[in-house]
Amino acid sequence: MVSKKITIEDVTSKKDWDKFVTSHEEANFLQSWDFYEFHKSRGNDVVRRIAKDGSKIIGAYAGVVENAKRGRHLAIAGGPILDWKNKTLVKDIFADMKLMGEKYHCVFVRVRPQLERTEKAFELFKDLGLKKAPTFLSVEYAAILDLHKSEEEIIKGMHRRIRYAVNNARNKGFTIEKSTDPRDIHEFYQIELQTAKRQEFVAFSEDFLTKQFKAFAENGEAVLYTAKYEGQILAQNFMIFYGNEASYHYAVSTELGTKMSGSPILHVEAMRDARERGIYRYNLWGIVGEDEKDHRFYGVSFFKRGFGGEEFKYLPAHDLVLRPASYLKTKAIETIRKKVRHT
């Protein structure tokens, strides 16, 4: 049920959707139209809902129905996008999420908003009837750079090992190639398999990566950056540019690239491109605490911190439970997985 003034409905206009979402400073590709085109291309049901006051859009959220063994659920990452001070709107949006979850026969609705992790935010979600999820939905702790600074200032603020890698790449004449052709993801995937073997993680499928890149690249939002030395690939970064944010989405490196540190120069190039697009927030994404030295992401977190950005903690994922009995199974499975995977 919604208030008399506010109506909530499906949206079919990509233009209207992206115009509203990108008008909000905190939004990123997680609530972009194209991200959910990707999910649709993989056979998933998606939900895109807008709240309107008359003809004016005042709120929006998009989600994907995950038919997971641990419990079918509606996953809403990076949303909803709205004025959190508008209590009526917030309540109406979450009531609508519940309706959508029930429509798709979900056990729960999982939400990870673009809110900073504060006691006030925790209290808000508690008042809305949500509880902290057993595991994450999307990145909850990120390293973010302010691109309003000049390139020289940013490089100066980097750790000396990153500055050395950038200067070394320039001195040795590393070349950088850029592509928006989804066919080039095939090579990225082959290197990902090598990277996964070295670092002991499960690789994404080629279909997953290709379809995701294609969804964003068709509208100029994704670029594959490749660093080479004497014709040999060192590293590749899959970047997404959307709204006010450039996102370091996926990355791979060859053994030679790891030895020669081929990745940092790609970031400098992507930051330069972001500025040319009028984007001034560069999200390096997930990091873990500096004291979590046994965490499997400690090494990559150490690398990301070397760029000298600010650290931001999002409110962690919360669940709106629709089927309490079935949710007990979800909670048990995810709690065990979290312990096993050290996430």
Buried (B, 14 or more C-beta within 10 A) or exposed (E): EBBEEBEBEEBEEBEBBBEBBBEBEBBBBBBBBBBBBBBEBEEBBBBBBBBBBEEEBBBBBBBBBBBEEBBBBBBBBBBBBBEBEBEEBBBBBBBBBBBBBEEBEBBBBBBBBBBEEEEEBBEBBEEBEBBEBBBBBBBBBBBBBEBEBEEEEBBEBBBEEBBEBBEBBEEEEBEBEBBBEBEBBEBBBBBBEBBBEEEEEEBBEBEBBBBBBBBBBEBEBBBBBBBBBEEEBBBBBBBBBBBBBBBBBBBBBBEBBBEBBBBBBBBBBBBEBBBEEEBBBBBBBBBBEEEEEEBBBBEBBBBBBBBBBEBBEBBBBBBBBBBEEBBEBBBEBBEEEEEEEEE
